[in-house]
Amino acid sequence: MKLNCILFLLITLNSYSQEKIIKGVIKDGESKFFLQYATIGISNKNIGTVSNFDGKFSLKLNESINENDLVTFSYVGYQTKTVAISNLNLVNNEIELIPEKRQLEEVVVKFKKSKPKILGRNSKGLGLMHTNFYTYEEKDVDDRLSKEIGMKFKLQNDCKINDLNFNITTNEFSSLKFRLNIYQIENGFPTELIVEKDIIFEIKDEFKGWFYLDLKPYDILLEKQRENIAITIQWVESKKANEKSKYFSISTAMSILETSFFREKSMDKWTKSGQGLSFYLNAICR
């Protein structure tokens, strides 16, 4: 009997050390509607993903994870929820997020003396350098879910944002969907989201060149008192143009300043890069 118990324990520990996948669905805790592209991850562990169009998710775990690690589930406009690995099943998890009850005051901002301003790098240079949304080790497009990449912007004035533009040099996808995130920068790295609007956009038909995203409908005001912010795009969904499709990249150039950021998964640590992406905003500033 004692030998059987030891064998069972060894088998259990060995199976847990191998890759596991936790599956489930994320819903609105009140309406029970599915939440599309909700963010799921384990802080600082390079483990993360997003839910799909139907609210379903698959979170891959590896040997670095233990049963006490916390999985964070978040969605703009909802209370963040954390659940220990030990309290999750491998399949059929139902995660309900509760809407935040916020009464927003209407803010009317009038720019009496304003002028157009370009924030960021609006040149693609010689087009010889690229920043990619993949790594050599990746075997599947879904490995990229929840990855983020973006740029630091220094605010010298109050600015209303008209649009975001970035130059795509490689695109092998019939459809790509990203979420636009805007973060406060503290101690040199992105921290909390400062624009709590779920901005999802799509790039279709293997589009390459300067991509334009109209942001006027979102009425985004960035105040100079924030000093430094980061604007990123986060991969949430993709459809290959063909079975061999893998690559998507943005033109870049070397920079003596660490002005770009990236992280492999949601909730992971941010990394700085000495590159300047072809990534800029058109704004009206005062």
N, C-alpha and C positions, 0 to 999 in steps of 0.2 A: 504493500500500500504506500509506504514511504517513497519507494522508488518511482511509483506512478505519479505521485504528487510532484516530485522533483522534475520528472520528464514533462509534465503538463506545464509547470512554471517556465521551464526553458523554452518550450515551444511557444508559449504566450509571449515571452519577452522577445524572442526572435522574430515572431510575426509582427510585433509592434514596431520593431526597429526597421522593418522594411517599409516601402512606400505604401501608404493607404490613401483612400479617397473618401471624403465625407460628402454626401450628397443631400440635397434638400431643396426647399423653396422658401422664398421670402415674401411676406404679405404685409399689407396694411392691417394693423391690429384692430381697426374699427370697421373699415369697409370690406376687409378680406380680399381686396384686389391685389393682384401680383405686383411686385415692385421691380421694374425693369432696371438693369444695370446698377443694382445696389452693390456697394463695396464690401468685400469680405477679406479679412486678413489677420495675421498674427504679428504683433508689433516686433519689429527688428529681427524677424526670422526669415525674410525672403520667401514667405508663404502668403499668397494672396490671389484673388480672382474677382470677378464681378458676376452677378446673376445675369441670365439671358433675357430675351424678350418676354418669356413666360415666367420670369421670376425664379427660375431654377438655377442652381449652382452646383459645381463640383470643385471641392477644395482638396488639392493634392498635399499630403503630408510626407515628410521624410524622416530620417533617423534622428534629426536634431530636435524633434518635437516630443514632448512628454505629456502625460495626461493632465498635468496641472496648468499647461499653457492655455491662455485665453484667446478665443476667436472673437474678433470684433466685427459687428455687422453695422453698417452705417448707410444713411441715405439722406440727401439734402431735405430739410424740413421735418425730419423725424429724430426721435431720441435714439442715441447710439446704444447698442446692446452688446454686452460681452457674455460669452458662455464658455465654461471650461471644456476642454477636449473630452474629459471624462463624462460630461453630461450630454454629449452628442452621439447619435447613432451613426453607423456607416451609411445608412440610407434612410429616406423618408423623414428627414428633419423638417419641421415646420417652424420657421422663425417669424415672429410677428413684431413689427416695429410700430411704436406709438407716435402719431403725429405730434409735433410740438405746438403748443398753444401760444402763439405769439401775436400780440396786437401791434402791428407796425404803424408808427406814426408817418403820415405823409410828409415827405420832404420835397420842397420845391426849391430848386437851385437855378438862379438866373445868372448867366455870364454876361455882364454888361460890356466888359472889355475882354474879348476872347480872340484866340487865333488858332489856326490849325497847327498841329504839332505831330511829328513822327517820333515814336518811342521805340527804340530797338534798332536792329540791323536790317535795312531795306535793300541790301545788295546781295547778290548771289556770287559775286566775284568771278573767278574763272571756272567755277563749278567742278573743281578737282577733288574737293573734300566733302564727305557726307557723314551724317549721323544716322545710324540705323536703329530700327525698332526690333532688332533680333540679335541673338548671339549664336556663335558657331555650334554650341552644344544643343540648341533647341531642335527638337525633332518635329514639333507640331505647332501650327499657328496658334492654337489655344493656349500654348505656354506663354503667350504674350499678353493675355488678358490682364488688365489693371496696370500695365506698365505706364509710366509717365515720363515725359521729357518736356523741358521748357526753359524759360529764360528769366533772368533777374532784370527788373526795371527800376530805375531811380526816379522818384517823383520830385520834381522841383516846383510844380504848380498843382493846383486842383485841376483834374482833367476828366471830361466825359468821353467815354470810349465809343468810337464809331465802328471800328472793325479790326479784326485780326487777320494778318496775312503771313503765310510761310511758303517757302519754295520747295516743292517736292521734286526730287531728282530720280527716284525709283519707286514704282508702284505696280505691283503684280496682283492687284485685287479688284474684283468687280464692285465690291462695296466695302468700305471701312467706316466704322462709327467711332467717334471719340467724344469724351466729355471735356469741356473746358473748365479748368479750376484756377482760382485766383487765391493766393496765400499771402499772409503776412510773413515777412522774413525777420527772424530773431536769432541773434548769435550766428548769423551767416547762413542759416538754413530756413527753408519754408516750414511754417508751423500751422496755425489755424486757418481755415477757410474764411475769407472776408466777404465774399459775395455768395450768399446762400441761394443761388438759383441754379437749377439743374439744366445746364446748357449742353445738349447733345447735338452733334452735327454729323453729316455723312459726306464722304468723298466717293464718287461713283466712277465706274468705267475706266479704271486704271489711269485716272487723271494725273498728269504731271505738269509742273510749272507753278506759277504763283497761285495759291489757293486763297480765296477771299471768303471770310466769314463775317456776315453782317451782325453787329452786336447792338445796333441802335434800339431794337425792340426791348432789350433787357435793361436799358436806362442805367448803365453802370457808371458810377461816379467814384473816382479814386482820389482821395484827399492827400495833399502833400505832407500832412503830418505823419502819415505812415512811412514816409521816407523811401523804403525799399519794399518791393513786392515781387512775387514770382507768379508768372502765368504759365500754365502747363497744359498739355493735351494728354489725355489718358485713354488708352486703347480699351474699348468695351465690346466691340463685335467686328467680325470680318467674314467676308466670303471670297474665296479664291477665284481668280480668273480661270485657272486650270489646276490640275492636281499637283503641279510642281511649283505653284506660286509660293513665295516665301518673303520676298524683300519689299521693304518700304523705307525710304530714307529722305532726309531733309538736308539741303546743302548747308555747309558750315565753313568756318575759317578759324585758324588758330588765333587765340587771344591771350595777352599777358594777364588779363583779368579772368577770374573764375566766374563767368557770367551765366553759365548754363547749369541746370540741375537735371538729374534723372534718378529714378529708382525702379528696380526690376518688378516689384509687386506692390500692391496697396499695403499700407502700414509699415513697409520696409524703411530702412534708413535711407536718407537722401545722400547722394554723392555729387560733389561739384566737379565741373569739367572746365578746362582751359580752352573752351571753344565758343565761338560766337555764331549761333544759329542764324540763318536767314529767316528771321522771325520778328515781326514788328507790328505795332499798333498805330492806327490813325486816330487822333484824338482832337478834341477842342479843349484848350487849356486857358486858364486865366492867371 
